[in-house]
Amino acid sequence: MSDSITKGDSSTCIMTYSHDGFGLGHLRRNTTIASHLAREVSESSVLMLIGCPTGAVFKLPPGVDFIKLPSVIKRDTGVWQPLRLRIGLDKTKALRAATIQEVASVFRPQLLLVDHVPVGIWGELLPLLDTLKRSDHAPVIVLGLRDILDRPEVTRTLWEREGAYQAIRRYYDEIFIYGCREVFDTSSCYGLEEKFAPMVHYCGYVCANEPYKSKGQMRKELQVEDRLIVVTGGGGVDAYPMMQICMKALRLLGPHAGVEAIFISGPLMDNEQRERLREEAKGLRVRVLTHVEDSLSYLNAAHLVVTMAGYNSLCQVLQLKSKALVVPRSGPSAEQQMRARLFNQRGLADVIYPSDLSPKTMAAKLMENLQRRDHASDDPAIHTNGGRTAAARLAELLASRDYYPVQSQIECRLHS
């Protein structure tokens, strides 16, 4: 790819990578940032490499498209398996790596934004990173990390084993952290505070840049009369146990609790599990939906949001300042329990931990939270404009390589 990047190209070509092994958080972050870039950086094209089983489930603006890699699923720390194909591990690895290389050689990115995994799963990004760095017009290469990855000792050990620190030092220009240092010191916890400190930029939480309807308007459209509980599990791949217990809790509360509920199962939930939820909802004032386009409007209509503790789910809670009851998953990483504990300590959400989860506990927590008059505290340390901030910095990095005019539209808007 020594001649792969030419300054004469009319479009600024940007490529993102997200492995998308379990939910929708990685895809949502990249889609939000890509949307900002495509709208604000004139004549740009953003091509997302994704592994989400359902493809790009979020709306894509002009200038943004995706190529799907064979889907994988995380079984343990650093352990991945094919999700659907029956071609074995070696072929899956080879197919993903070859697709990544070929796409990059044709698309010729001037910027590569890598989400979460510095070397890619199975080290699949290393050949591309090396090729790009050796090219005559090397692109900008940026690593984006969510606020919490796993327990610090687990992530540090994994990164040492996979050669992530060495790869960051050799290939990356900057590190974006999609969170706030005052809330969680990602850089310090994961060994980036010394040698990599000049590369680190805290962007704030990446929240969806979408309009949403007022509480009154949405409740009218939904024809809701009583207090509304919205239960959501992000992508939904592991949300069924929490939702089933929530359904049993609603049955315990009975018809006189003055409560209605909408369950948004998520597009990744198994169809049989979703149908079981619909069966269990019979006789209750409960609707079970698969996926909604304007999830923020649904959450804004709720008196209480019950959700897991994924990055995207809690970003929505932060964005709307919703009253929330959070049920983190037990594994395969400690990420959700760490985030739930942190948000609970800051007064941003109530929590039921997996070891305490039961229909009786859930029923009591539902009523307790519905009766609370207070809402999530307004935390001055939290910034929810991470998508826009990240896009602005990417535009600056492109400008520094003469890939984009220095006074980009996004810069002007940010400083206006």
Rosetta blueprint (number, residue, H / E / L):
1 M L
2 S L
3 D L
4 S L
5 I L
6 T L
7 K L
8 G L
9 D L
10 S L
11 S L
12 T E
13 C E
14 I E
15 M E
16 T E
17 Y E
18 S L
19 H L
20 D L
21 G L
22 F L
23 G L
24 L L
25 G H
26 H H
27 L H
28 R H
29 R H
30 N H
31 T H
32 T H
33 I H
34 A H
35 S H
36 H H
37 L H
38 A H
39 R H
40 E H
41 V L
42 S L
43 E L
44 S E
45 S E
46 V E
47 L E
48 M E
49 L E
50 I E
51 G L
52 C L
53 P L
54 T L
55 G L
56 A L
57 V L
58 F L
59 K L
60 L L
61 P L
62 P L
63 G L
64 V E
65 D E
66 F E
67 I E
68 K E
69 L L
70 P L
71 S L
72 V E
73 I E
74 K E
75 R E
76 D E
77 T L
78 G L
79 V E
80 W E
81 Q E
82 P E
83 L L
84 R L
85 L L
86 R L
87 I L
88 G H
89 L H
90 D H
91 K H
92 T H
93 K H
94 A H
95 L H
96 R H
97 A H
98 A H
99 T H
100 I H
101 Q H
102 E H
103 V H
104 A H
105 S H
106 V H
107 F H
108 R L
109 P L
110 Q L
111 L E
112 L E
113 L E
114 V E
115 D E
116 H L
117 V L
118 P L
119 V L
120 G L
121 I H
122 W H
123 G H
124 E L
125 L L
126 L H
127 P H
128 L H
129 L H
130 D H
131 T H
132 L H
133 K H
134 R H
135 S L
136 D L
137 H L
138 A L
139 P L
140 V E
141 I E
142 V E
143 L E
144 G E
145 L E
146 R E
147 D L
148 I L
149 L L
150 D L
151 R L
152 P H
153 E H
154 V H
155 T H
156 R H
157 T H
158 L H
159 W H
160 E H
161 R H
162 E H
163 G L
164 A H
165 Y H
166 Q H
167 A H
168 I H
169 R H
170 R H
171 Y H
172 Y L
173 D L
174 E E
175 I E
176 F E
177 I E
178 Y E
179 G L
180 C L
181 R L
182 E L
183 V L
184 F L
185 D L
186 T H
187 S H
188 S H
189 C H
190 Y L
191 G L
192 L L
193 E L
194 E L
195 K L
196 F L
197 A H
198 P H
199 M H
200 V E
201 H E
202 Y E
203 C L
204 G L
205 Y L
206 V E
207 C L
208 A L
209 N L
210 E L
211 P L
212 Y L
213 K L
214 S L
215 K H
216 G H
217 Q H
218 M H
219 R H
220 K H
221 E H
222 L H
223 Q L
224 V L
225 E L
226 D L
227 R E
228 L E
229 I E
230 V E
231 V E
232 T E
233 G L
234 G L
235 G L
236 G L
237 V L
238 D L
239 A L
240 Y H
241 P H
242 M H
243 M H
244 Q H
245 I H
246 C H
247 M H
248 K H
249 A H
250 L H
251 R H
252 L H
253 L H
254 G L
255 P H
256 H H
257 A H
258 G L
259 V E
260 E E
261 A E
262 I E
263 F E
264 I E
265 S L
266 G L
267 P L
268 L L
269 M L
270 D L
271 N H
272 E H
273 Q H
274 R H
275 E H
276 R H
277 L H
278 R H
279 E H
280 E H
281 A L
282 K L
283 G L
284 L L
285 R L
286 V E
287 R E
288 V E
289 L E
290 T L
291 H L
292 V L
293 E L
294 D L
295 S H
296 L H
297 S H
298 Y H
299 L H
300 N H
301 A L
302 A L
303 H L
304 L E
305 V E
306 V E
307 T E
308 M L
309 A L
310 G L
311 Y H
312 N H
313 S H
314 L H
315 C H
316 Q H
317 V H
318 L H
319 Q H
320 L H
321 K L
322 S L
323 K L
324 A E
325 L E
326 V E
327 V L
328 P L
329 R L
330 S L
331 G L
332 P L
333 S L
334 A L
335 E H
336 Q H
337 Q H
338 M H
339 R H
340 A H
341 R H
342 L H
343 F H
344 N H
345 Q H
346 R L
347 G L
348 L L
349 A L
350 D E
351 V E
352 I L
353 Y L
354 P H
355 S H
356 D H
357 L L
358 S L
359 P H
360 K H
361 T H
362 M H
363 A H
364 A H
365 K H
366 L H
367 M H
368 E H
369 N H
370 L H
371 Q H
372 R L
373 R L
374 D L
375 H L
376 A L
377 S L
378 D L
379 D L
380 P L
381 A L
382 I L
383 H L
384 T L
385 N E
386 G H
387 G H
388 R H
389 T H
390 A H
391 A H
392 A H
393 R H
394 L H
395 A H
396 E H
397 L H
398 L H
399 A H
400 S H
401 R L
402 D L
403 Y L
404 Y L
405 P L
406 V L
407 Q L
408 S L
409 Q H
410 I H
411 E H
412 C H
413 R H
414 L H
415 H H
416 S L
